[in-house]
Amino acid sequence: MAPQVELDRLKKWYYGPRADRLKSEGDLAQLLLHFAEAMDRKPVNPADLPPDAKPEEELLGARRDLLYTELCQAYPEHRWQIHTRRSKMNKRLRPIAAGLLGLVSFTLCAAIEASAQTPAVKPKPPMFSYVADWQFPRSSWPDVEKTTSALNPILDKALADGTIIGYGVDKNLVHQPDTATHDDWWSAMSLAGIVKTLDQISATETNTSPLMASATKHWDSIYVSRYYNWKPGSFKGAYTFVTAHKLKESEPFDGLDAVAQNLLVPLLEKQLADGVILAYEIDTQVIHTQAPGTFWIVYITPTPEGLDTVHRAIRESMNANPLAKEAFGGIIDDTGHRDGLDKSDGIYK
């Protein structure tokens, strides 16, 4: 995956304060070009120059001129600024500038190739999800599916009339002392759809059933996602993988947009297109009951093998794109990382 300007902004110390003003790949290339030219113009002590300096300087100038031509052809709408005055360069800076110009060329070519192959990722209209988490004693587990299925007529009607776009139930497979054993959820394209469905479910006898009364712990959450997709249809016995991360306090929250658009969504969309996963979403909380800056990456796969496939794709993507890997690691507070794995039944419209 080509380095994108949003990821470069996350590591602004690579380019200095001006990185905050980058708005496009052309701006990024212009910034690097100016930096290379600044080094090109550094005054030097003639005694530092080796006898064979001229051919290397001519090569560097040719490289810069070639890069300028490539930039003009790739971004004709951009007004490129290039300085014609050059002085001899310090021999210690020459290799750095030459390497930097090579990096700009590589970045430009990679960006052009990626933009031709991959459509730009943009935030979607918000999708909201209500999740009711329950901790039931083991003796009550056999009754969970029977009790929650009694809510299906309400949820099916809400799905049919467009109030919600999906619903399901999850059974936790990796138990911890203070975590839920089960949950039920539904998603809608508005908070009104979430709350209307909640009102109907709260009015049923199921809400006061012996199973619900046996719960040792219960809590609710409402999430919102701007990055999501699914395949319509029902699923049973699928696997839901959830990974929670927390942004560093020093990072702006739009850092999540950069990582989602340039790393996570392209990877997950490919898994969806290949049939490896059934749905995915990147969530934050609407009503904040956990630490600010926390976000969740969720995907559903129909088979156990799908878990391995997605994890392998993530590793390969990170290894192939060290800048993306470093950018992701640079905005994440690892102490907030948690994972979950559920067995899931559900449906998407």
N, C-alpha and C positions, 0 to 999 in steps of 0.2 A: 504494500500500500504506500502510495506516495506521501511524503510529509506534507501536511496541510498547514496553512498559515495559522489556524486556530491552535494547533498543537504547539507551534513555535511560540505563540504568545504565552503559553503555560510555562515555558522555560525562558522567560524574557531576559534572564541574565546571559543567555547565549548571544543576544543581539543588542542588549542595552535598553534604556527606557523607551527608545523610539519604537520598540516592538508593540507598544500599546496602540500605536496609530496604524498598524497594518490592517488593511481591509481586504486584500486580495493577494493571490499568488504573485501578481505583477509587482505589488508593493514590496513583498518579501524579496524578490529577486533584485529590485532596485536598491533596497537597503544593503544587501550583500555586495552588489556591484559598487556602491559608494564606498563601502568599507574597504574593498580591494583596491579601489582607486586611491583612497586616502593613504594606504600603505605604499602604493606605487609612487606617490609624490613625496615620500619622506626624504629629506636631505640627508646625504651621507658624507662621510669622510672619504676622499678619493683613495686614501691608503688602505681602506677596507675592501676595495674592489679587486677581485682577482683578475689576472691578465685576460682570461677568456670570458669576461662578464658580458660582452656585447651580444654574442649569439643567444645567451639565455634571456637577456632583456628583450631582444627582438622576438624570441619565442613567446615570452609572456605578453608582449604587446599584441602579437598575432592572436593569442588565445583570447585576450580581452576583446579585440575587434570582432572575432568570430562569435563570442558570446553576445556582444551587442547586436550583431546581425540576427542571431537566433531569437533574442528577446523581441526585436522589432517585428519579426515574422510571426512569432507566437502570440504577441499581444499588440496588434497594430493600433488599438485604441488608446494605448498607454503612451504618454509623452515621456520618453526615456531621457534621462539627464546623464550625459557622459562628458567628462572633462577631457579636453585635448592636451592640456599642459602636463608634461611628465618630466620628472627629474630622475636621476639615477637612484636606484633603490639600494638600501643597506642589504648586504648579502645575507644577513640573518633573517630578513623579512621576505626576500625573494621567494624562497620555497613555500612560505606560508601563503603569500598572495597567490602563487600559482596553484597551490592546492585548493584555496578558497574559490578561485575561478572555476576549477574543475568541479567543486561541490555545487556551485550555482548551476553549472551546466547540467549536472546529474539531477539536481532538484527540479529544474525546469523541465527536462525531458520526462522525468518520472511523473511530474504533475500533469503534463500534457497527455501522456499515455493513460493515466488514471482517469482524467476528466473525460477522455474519449470512451472509456470502458465502463465507468461507474457513474450513474446519475447522482446529482447532488442530493445529500440527505438534508431534509428540513424538518423542523418540529411539526407534528400533526396537531389537529384540534385535541384538546384535553380529553382523556379517557379516565374515568373515575372507577375505583374499585373499593368495595366494602368487604372487609375480612373479619369474621367473628372467630376468635381463637378460643378453644376449650381444652381444659385438662380434665379428663375423665379417669376415674379409677379403672384398673384393668378389667374388673368384673363387669363394667358397663360397656366395654368396647363392642361386644356383639350386638348391642341395641342401637348403636350410633347410626348405622346405615338405614335401619328400619325407620327410625325417628326422623332423620333428616329427609328421607325420600317422601315423607308426608307433605313436605313443603313444595314438591315439584309442580303440582298443579298451579300454584301461585306464580312460581318462577317461569313456568312454560307460557302462561298467559302474558306475563310481562315481556317475555322474549318475543312472542308473536306480535304484540302491539308496538314493539320498538322501545318500550320503557327501559329495557336492559339489552345488552348485546351478548351476554354470556353469563353462565353461572357454573358452580361446581362444588365439590367437597374434596378434602384432602385428609389423608391419614399419615401422620408423622412416622418416618422410618428410622430416624436417628434421635433417640430420646435423651433428654437432659432433665435434671431435677425440676427446673423452673420453666420448662418450655411446654407448649401445647401438645396434646396428643392428637387433636383433630381440629379442623377448621371448615367453615363453609363460607362461600364468597359469591358475589355477583358484581358485574361491571356494567357501566352505563356511560353514555356520552354527555351526561349532565349530572350535577349533584341532585337535581330534582328527581331524576330517575332512581338514584341511589336511595334517597329518603322515602320516596313513595313506596318502593318495594319494601323497605325496612318497616314502614308503618303497617303494611299488610301482614308481614310475617310476625310482627310483634303482637298483633291482635289474635293470632291463632292459639289453639290449645297446646300446640307443640311447644310454644315458648314457656309453658309452665308444666311440662311433662316431668315424670319421675327422672328421666335421663338428665334433663337440664338441671334439675334440683340436685343431682348427684355430683355435678361438676365441682371440683375442688378449686379451680381457678378459671376465670373468664375475662377476656378483654377484647376490645374492638379497635379497628383501625380503618381509616379512610385514606386511600392513596390516589395520586394523580400521575398520569404518564403522558408524555408528549412523543415518546418513541415506542411503538408497538406494532404488532401485526399478528394475524392468525389465519388459519385455514378453517373455513366454516365446516361445521359438523360436530358430532358427538365423539367422545372418547371415554374409554373405561380401562382401568388398570394401567394408566400412563404414569409417567414419572415427572414430578415437578422439582426442578433444581432452583434454589434461591440462594443468592450470595449478596450479603449486605456489606456496604463500604461506607466510609465516612470521609468527607473532604477535610483537608487540613484547614485549620481556622484561618490561616493566612491566604487561602485561595478564594477567589470570587466564585459564586455559585454557578456562573456561566461556564466554568471549567468543565462541568458535567456535560454541557451541550457540545463542547469541542470533542471530548472523548467519545460521546455517543455518536456524533455525526461522522467522525473520521475513523473510529476503530470498532465500536461495539455493533452499531446498526448494520454496517456492511457485512460483518462476519455473521451476525444472526440472520440477516436476510438470505444469505447464501444457504445456511442450514435449513431455513424454511423452504426455499425453492427446491432444495435437494430432497425434501421429505424427511430430513433427520429430526426436525422439531415440528410441533403443531402450532405453537404460539410463543411469543416472547413479549416482554414489556420491561421498561426501565422506569422505576417508580420513585417518587418522593411522597412525603406525607402532606395531606391537605390540612388536617388537624394534627398539630405536632405533639405527639406523646413520647417521642424519642429525640435524641440530640440533634440539633440543627446541622444540616450538611450531610445527613445520612441518606443514602439512596440504595435501592434494591434492583438487582438484575435477575429477572425471572424467565425461565423457559420451560416448556413442557415437551417431553419426547415420548413417543409411543412405546419405545423398547429400551431395555437396559443398555443395549449396545449404543444407543443414541447418546448416552451420557459420556461414553468414551470418545465418540466421534466429535462431540462439541469440545470437550476438554483438549483433545488432540489439535483441533483447529485453532483453539486459543493459543496453545503453546507454539504452534508453527507460525501463527501470525505475529506473535511477540518476538520470536527468534528472527523472523525475516524482516522485522521493522523495529530495530532497536530504538529509534527516536520515539515511536509510538509507545513502546514499552517504558522508556524512561519518562515520557510525559505523563503516562498514567500513574506510574509510581511516584512522580513528583507532586501530584495533587492529593494523594491518598494518605490518610492516617491509618496505618496498618493495625493499630490497636482496636479500631472499630470494625474489623473484618470478622464476619460470621457467615456460616453456610447452613443450609437446610435441605433435606431431601424428603419428598412426600410421595405417596401413592395416590393417584388422582382419578376422579371421574368428573366429567363435565360436558359442556356443550358451548359452542360459539355460533352465533347467527351468521 
